[in-house]
Amino acid sequence: MRKEDLINLTEEFGCPLYVYDAATIERQYNRLTTAFKKVDRFKVHYAVKALSNLNILKLLKGFGSGLDTVSIEEVRLGLHAGFDPKDIIYTPNGVSMEEIEQVALMGVQINIDNLSILEQFGTKHPTIPVCIRINPHVMAGGNANISVGHIDSKFGISIHQLPHLLRIIENTKMHINGIHMHTGSDILDVEVFLYAAEILFETAKNFKSLDFIDFGSGFKVPYKKGDIETDVEEFGKKLTKRFLAFEKEYGRELTLAFEPGKFLVSEAGFFLAKVNVVKQTTSTVFAGVDTGFNHLIRPMLYGSEHYIENISNPKGKERFYSVVGYICETDTFASNKRIKEITEGDILCFHNAGAYCYSMSSNYNSRVKPAEVLWLNGKGHLIRQRETFEDILRNQVEIDFVNTNTNETVNA
Ligand SMILES: *Cc1c(COP(=O)(O)O)cnc(C)c1O
């Protein structure tokens, strides 16, 4: 997207503002399907939690994507967006048996990640096919919070529990139609991923009638200049070769599935904020913007760095700034970064703001959430209104203090 278009959108819809470029999402979707074009049955399930606006879901549906969901609310969003329940996979963790049953009855593919629920579910619903989430115990992932395949992780059924897993299946006569792993976000090394895939293939041989193998996600995208990204094309070549060989060995046609979130939507997103104040201190120059970690928490939560560009002054000379939010506690987006000279009122653009940005936003400091715009065919479409003060009041229940005031304990 051009800088002028982004500036115009802030004039039309105000700041702070999330903008998503539909063409970038399409490009990423096509990159993935092209990398695996030699696999007849290849399926992408977009991970809703990355960015859950209905229009993003509908856009991806148009490309042929299914959905990966982690809550019944995400399943409902998917159904609302028009997805066939068969194209939705539900991969909850630590969710109640009741919720899992409700989702199963909607016709959604269930993915179970612990033996306790598997045994209960198989006993009650032996005819509903279930996918199982395996923990291959491979240390992958860019950050302890997003590495979910290692030994201490709460996710998945350990490969070491395979004998118990098989016994549950034998006892309940339940039908396992898929196996799954998701080893964490930000996989730096294709070889590590392929190693985990080998463990999954080995595990798959224990199940006679699988329809699919789901390799989860973990594609790394570049957040700043010089960042490594997953070489999807090379990865596609290597995994395809291995998958086709396994399919022959297995003796049955299988679907190869992925469930990327970040890879599909991260780069498509731009977060636009206005500079309220430029503040020179003894140690740095702060640029204070009209937003904070209430709207973009990744830098404070994960230490992630979003490249920040001053789109109001693209030809200016570079100076060092610390970009901070307006939340009343430490709220740092970036420290000591070269940015084109900033004047109060300038618009700063945070790149890679598509995944885990709006979807993790909150009303902390009683601030309203920003608006969202989809840039499609050269035009900006409002896809979520900026919240208003009424949204801050909504669901608050005011009790009648005047008439309860006669209560002794209140007066005491
Ligand atoms: C979060 C999640 C994903 C998506 O991960 P990305 O790093 O955004 O691609 C996929 N599968 C499961 C089960 C997840 O929890």
The ligand as an SDF file (V2000), in Angstrom:
LIG
                    3D

 15 15  0  0  0  0  0  0  0  0999 V2000
   -2.1580  -20.0250   17.2110 C   0  0  0  0  0  0  0  0  0  0  0  0
   -2.2730  -21.2770   16.4930 C   0  0  0  0  0  0  0  0  0  0  0  0
   -1.9770  -21.3480   15.1280 C   0  0  0  0  0  0  0  0  0  0  0  0
   -1.4490  -20.1680   14.3240 C   0  0  0  0  0  0  0  0  0  0  0  0
   -0.1180  -19.8540   14.6300 O   0  0  0  0  0  0  0  0  0  0  0  0
    0.6520  -18.7350   13.7730 P   0  0  0  0  0  0  0  0  0  0  0  0
    1.9890  -18.6570   14.3660 O   0  0  0  0  0  0  0  0  0  0  0  0
   -0.1160  -17.4660   13.8780 O   0  0  0  0  0  0  0  0  0  0  0  0
    0.6860  -19.1870   12.3610 O   0  0  0  0  0  0  0  0  0  0  0  0
   -2.1780  -22.5570   14.5030 C   0  0  0  0  0  0  0  0  0  0  0  0
   -2.6400  -23.6490   15.1770 N   0  0  0  0  0  0  0  0  0  0  0  0
   -2.9380  -23.6190   16.4820 C   0  0  0  0  0  0  0  0  0  0  0  0
   -3.4680  -24.8260   17.1480 C   0  0  0  0  0  0  0  0  0  0  0  0
   -2.7610  -22.4310   17.1850 C   0  0  0  0  0  0  0  0  0  0  0  0
   -3.0450  -22.4110   18.5030 O   0  0  0  0  0  0  0  0  0  0  0  0
  1  2  1  0
  2  3  1  0
  2 14  2  0
  3  4  1  0
  3 10  2  0
  4  5  1  0
  5  6  1  0
  6  7  2  0
  6  8  1  0
  6  9  1  0
 10 11  1  0
 11 12  2  0
 12 13  1  0
 12 14  1  0
 14 15  1  0
M  END
$$$$
